[in-house]
Amino acid sequence: MRLRALGGLAAIVYAGCASTAETLPPLGQVLLYVDTDAPVPAAPGKTLSVDEPAGLFDTLSIEVFEPGATTPCTGCNREIAVDVDKLKGGLSLGIPARPGVAGYRVRARLFQAAWVTRCSPEGESTGLHPRPEVTLTMHAALPAVGADGIVERSVFLGVDSLGAAQGTLDAPVETLAGRPESSKVGSWAGARRVPCNGAPRADEVCVPGGAFWMGHPRLRTDCGSTESSAFLVPRLVVLSPFFLQKTEVNVAAYRAAGPVPSTEVVRFSGDYRASGAGGIPNARCTYTDAPGPHESAPVNCVVWPQADAFCKKRGGSLPAEAQFEFVAGALTSRYRVWGDDEPTCEDSVWGRPWGAVAPDSPCAKSYLLESGPRPVDSAEPGLHRRLDRFELPTGTVFDLMGNLMEFQADTYAGPNDPCWSGTGILRDPLCVSASTASRSARGSSWQWPAGVAAGRSGLPVREWFTSTGFRCARPGI
């Protein structure tokens, strides 16, 4: 599509791939090529290979500013959905300008369209804005052009500059002469899939290292969060490879590990515990001192220090929040591990009533009887994991969205805590703050709605819940 210059002002013509560029206006102009090392989506009708990093950015915005102006000129902006083929083919835009006039500038921004917001950087609800914290931005100076002819220039948007604009309108950087010899799209080292060093144990999978957006746009509104724990702004996270248990730790494995540290346990009546000291007084707790009929059920009714100690005995730790979300989002920041669809009662272990718990759940018909099956399913693969599973080359991970909510290694902190605020790229983040009164938990349980990959909760360190268990992780490098 071509935009005609208005009143002698600049305009933008999207030329697409250089080999198929449309005929440009008979004016002097800059043919601006845009390249990046960022991973972007596959072209329509194509898919990325398992070794290619998932697309992290999908939209390019180009705006042209006349000399001395602080807002783009009329008709001087374009937004383009980018993909691998467009960039490898040489993505370019023609920018006509008044001959012999210096001082034109261009602002190039690369971002993910799902995180565009109507909330301005100053907090006002106004037009659409790519969030600066999650955008690759460059302000570049354009050379003066003659009355006709084409001047080829290029700009490069590197992922390592995330959240820190290159240049300003008052002090723009210089564009590069000519066109790129070849595109660097997808070459950013942080997104490279990195295999584990060594083989997983029989009950583990290898989760390859890579990059993803932590947080999900469905959990926030334009200028605020729908829940206090959700990330209003996503964080780009790079993770090293790690090993993760396929299932939540079951009763038999927990007992076989031997005694865990005794801790003061606060009984929380809101989770249907009985009051008093000693033993485990709740019929919904799966653990028994001697082998019984529920050996393969995931263990619940443990406190965070007990879960932490168990994983350390295995030579690992509880997963970090970022590690859990990476897997629960299928390594590609999905809403749920299987996508956006709401689950049925056969897809995941969720919404099972037990007495007064979740009596209106659509899963109520099968699980209403107090004397019926325990609401927590066996930790072994079974019928109720039709969708709640993630397959990797080394095995399948189960129950990321249901069965039991799972303790994480992180201290629980809100999205504005220093752990999660700021700009730039987080590498193997683990939130450890001075306050350790609560720890993070991820996923969901048999008694609640199905979880979402980016959902976050904080649980008291010394309280146990019939809805909470854990699994372990360990480094893969």
Secondary structure, DSSP 8 states (H G I E B T S, - for coil): -B---STT----EEEEEGGG-----SS-EEEEEEEESS-----TT----TTS------EEEEEEE-TT-SS--TT-EEEEE--HHHHHT-EEEEEE--TT----EEEEEEE-GGG-EEE-TTS-EEEEE--GGG-EEEEEE-----SS-EEEEEEEE-GGGTTS-BS-SSS-EE-EES--SS--TT--GGGS-B--SS---TTEEEE-BEEEEES-GGGEETTEESSTTS-SS-EEEEE--EEEESS--BHHHHHHT--------B--GGGT---SSSS---TT----SS--TTTTSB--S--HHHHHHHHHHTTSB---HHHHHHHHTTTTT-SBTTBS----TTTSS----BTTBSTT-TTGGGS--TTS--SS--SS--GGGSSSEEEETTEEEE-SSSSSEEEEEEE---TTSTTT-SSS-EES-----S--SEEEEES--TTS----TT--EEEETTB--TTEE---EEE--
